[in-house]
């Protein structure tokens, strides 16, 4: 059983009517053989996440970690400047190990419902995540642009809160599909999963 920690804010933590967080519930059903640990905390910026990083991520000794932040860092009422955000994401990736890190850019928002967030700024934070992935050699899912390019993206952003930020089941279906696809790509890359399998065989 391979251990995967999903590290993030409320986008990672939300249940949306499920008995446990919807993201890790969907991933568990789509990816047998993996144990998903939800390490999402609502309201977290990367500054707050760094304070719990050792306890909630490194101490789990995960085989893979998904990292999804930016929705709060980019918000005017919780603002973490772009350079600090980028530095935090880079530190997280380097401490996990880029070969075990999947960085995910934040989702777009419905600006008519979100007075503290804009897609222009969210895209800047998404670009910062891309740059960290390139600079560190981490894996990357361009969730922002994939989501934003959909003609019905605002419909996918309708969740229980209907606040233009916390999306519903359709958005999580997209996100979990993208993560499952990315992990499937990792399986065929030389070295990474071979090392994991050898480790498991050795016990």
C-alpha positions as CSV (number, residue, x, y, z in Angstrom):
1,X,0.0,0.0,0.0
2,X,1.5,3.3,-1.1
3,X,0.9,6.3,1.2
4,X,-0.2,9.6,-0.4
5,X,-0.7,12.8,1.7
6,X,-3.0,15.5,0.2
7,X,-1.7,18.7,1.7
8,X,-3.7,21.9,1.4
9,X,-6.4,24.2,2.6
10,X,-10.2,24.0,2.5
11,X,-10.2,22.9,-1.1
12,X,-8.5,19.7,0.1
13,X,-10.4,19.4,3.4
14,X,-14.0,19.9,2.3
15,X,-16.6,17.1,2.6
16,X,-19.3,18.5,0.3
17,X,-21.9,16.1,1.7
18,X,-19.5,13.1,2.0
19,X,-18.8,11.4,5.4
20,X,-15.1,12.2,4.9
21,X,-13.2,14.7,2.7
22,X,-14.5,14.4,-0.8
23,X,-11.1,14.6,-2.6
24,X,-9.5,11.7,-0.7
25,X,-12.8,9.8,-0.9
26,X,-12.8,10.0,-4.7
27,X,-9.2,9.2,-5.0
28,X,-9.5,6.2,-2.8
29,X,-12.3,4.8,-5.0
30,X,-10.4,5.5,-8.2
31,X,-6.9,4.3,-7.1
32,X,-6.9,1.0,-5.2
33,X,-3.6,0.2,-3.7
34,X,-3.0,3.7,-2.4
35,X,-3.8,5.0,1.1
36,X,-4.8,8.6,1.0
37,X,-4.3,10.8,4.0
38,X,-6.1,14.1,4.0
39,X,-4.0,17.0,5.4
40,X,-6.2,19.9,4.4
41,X,-7.0,22.6,6.9
42,X,-9.6,25.2,6.1
43,X,-8.4,28.8,5.9
44,X,-4.7,27.9,5.7
45,X,-2.2,30.0,3.8
46,X,1.2,28.5,3.1
47,X,2.6,30.5,6.1
48,X,0.2,28.6,8.4
49,X,0.8,25.3,6.6
50,X,4.5,25.6,7.1
51,X,3.9,25.5,10.9
52,X,2.2,22.0,10.7
53,X,4.2,20.7,7.7
54,X,6.5,18.3,9.8
55,X,3.6,16.9,11.8
56,X,1.0,16.6,9.1
57,X,3.2,15.6,6.1
58,X,6.8,14.6,6.8
59,X,6.0,12.5,9.9
60,X,3.7,10.3,7.7
61,X,6.7,9.2,5.6
62,X,4.6,9.4,2.4
63,X,5.4,7.9,-1.0
64,X,3.7,10.9,-2.7
65,X,2.3,14.3,-1.7
66,X,-0.1,16.5,-3.5
67,X,0.3,20.2,-2.6
68,X,-2.6,22.6,-3.3
69,X,-2.5,26.1,-1.9
70,X,-3.1,29.6,-3.2
71,X,-6.8,30.3,-2.7
72,X,-6.0,32.0,0.7
73,X,-2.5,33.3,0.0
74,X,-3.9,35.3,-2.9
75,X,-7.0,36.7,-1.0
76,X,-6.9,40.3,0.0
77,X,-8.0,39.5,3.6
78,X,-5.4,36.8,4.1
79,X,-2.7,38.0,1.7
80,X,0.7,36.3,1.5
81,X,2.8,38.1,-1.1
82,X,3.7,36.2,-4.3
83,X,7.4,35.9,-3.5
84,X,6.7,34.5,0.0
85,X,4.1,32.1,-1.4
86,X,6.6,30.9,-4.0
87,X,9.3,30.4,-1.5
88,X,7.0,28.4,0.8
89,X,5.9,26.1,-2.0
90,X,9.5,25.6,-3.0
91,X,10.5,24.8,0.6
92,X,7.7,22.3,0.8
93,X,8.6,20.6,-2.4
94,X,12.3,20.4,-1.6
95,X,11.7,18.9,1.9
96,X,9.3,16.3,0.6
97,X,11.6,15.6,-2.4
98,X,10.6,16.8,-5.8
99,X,10.4,13.2,-7.1
100,X,7.6,12.6,-4.6
101,X,5.8,16.0,-5.0
102,X,2.8,16.8,-7.2
103,X,2.3,20.6,-7.1
104,X,-1.2,21.7,-8.1
105,X,-2.1,25.3,-9.1
106,X,-5.2,26.8,-7.3
107,X,-8.6,26.8,-9.0
108,X,-10.2,29.9,-10.5
109,X,-13.1,31.6,-8.8
110,X,-16.4,33.1,-9.7
111,X,-15.5,36.8,-9.2
112,X,-19.2,37.9,-8.9
113,X,-19.3,35.9,-5.6
114,X,-15.8,36.5,-4.4
115,X,-15.0,40.1,-3.3
116,X,-11.6,39.1,-1.9
117,X,-10.3,37.1,-4.9
118,X,-9.8,37.7,-8.6
119,X,-8.8,35.3,-11.4
120,X,-6.1,37.7,-12.5
121,X,-4.3,37.4,-9.1
122,X,-5.1,33.6,-8.9
123,X,-3.5,33.1,-12.2
124,X,-0.3,34.8,-10.9
125,X,-0.2,32.3,-8.0
126,X,-0.9,29.5,-10.4
127,X,2.1,30.6,-12.5
128,X,4.2,30.7,-9.3
129,X,3.4,27.1,-8.7
130,X,4.3,26.2,-12.2
131,X,7.6,28.0,-11.8
132,X,8.4,26.1,-8.6
133,X,7.6,22.8,-10.3
134,X,10.0,23.7,-13.1
135,X,12.7,25.0,-10.8
136,X,12.6,22.0,-8.4
137,X,11.8,19.2,-10.9
138,X,8.5,18.5,-9.1
139,X,5.5,17.2,-10.9
140,X,2.8,19.7,-11.8
141,X,-1.0,19.8,-12.5
142,X,-2.2,23.0,-14.1
143,X,-5.6,22.9,-12.4
144,X,-6.2,26.6,-12.8
145,X,-6.0,26.7,-16.6
146,X,-7.7,23.4,-17.1
147,X,-10.6,24.4,-14.9
148,X,-10.7,28.0,-16.2
149,X,-10.7,26.9,-19.9
150,X,-14.0,25.0,-19.4
151,X,-17.0,27.0,-20.8
152,X,-19.1,26.0,-17.9
153,X,-16.4,26.5,-15.2
154,X,-18.7,28.7,-13.1
155,X,-21.3,25.9,-12.9
156,X,-18.5,23.6,-11.6
157,X,-17.8,26.1,-8.9
158,X,-21.2,25.7,-7.4
159,X,-20.9,23.7,-4.1
160,X,-22.7,23.5,-0.8
161,X,-21.6,27.1,0.1
162,X,-22.1,28.5,-3.4
163,X,-19.5,31.2,-2.7
164,X,-17.6,31.0,-6.0
165,X,-14.6,29.4,-4.3
166,X,-15.5,26.1,-2.7
167,X,-16.6,24.0,-5.7
168,X,-19.0,21.1,-5.7
169,X,-18.7,17.4,-6.6
170,X,-18.2,18.1,-10.3
171,X,-15.1,20.1,-9.5
172,X,-13.8,17.4,-7.3
173,X,-14.4,14.8,-10.0
174,X,-12.2,16.9,-12.3
175,X,-9.5,17.3,-9.7
176,X,-9.4,13.7,-8.7
177,X,-9.3,12.6,-12.3
178,X,-6.3,14.9,-12.9
179,X,-4.5,13.5,-9.9
180,X,-5.2,9.9,-10.8
181,X,-4.0,10.6,-14.4
182,X,-0.8,12.2,-13.1
183,X,0.0,9.3,-10.8
184,X,-0.7,7.0,-13.7
185,X,2.0,8.9,-15.7
186,X,4.4,8.5,-12.8
187,X,4.1,4.8,-12.9
188,X,5.7,4.5,-16.3
189,X,8.6,6.8,-15.5
190,X,11.9,5.0,-15.0
191,X,13.0,4.7,-11.4
192,X,10.3,6.1,-9.2
193,X,7.8,3.3,-8.8
194,X,10.5,0.7,-9.3
195,X,12.2,2.1,-6.1
196,X,8.9,2.0,-4.2
197,X,8.2,-1.6,-5.3
198,X,11.7,-2.7,-4.4
199,X,11.3,-1.0,-1.0
200,X,8.0,-2.8,-0.4
201,X,9.5,-6.2,-1.4
202,X,12.3,-5.7,1.0
203,X,9.7,-5.0,3.7
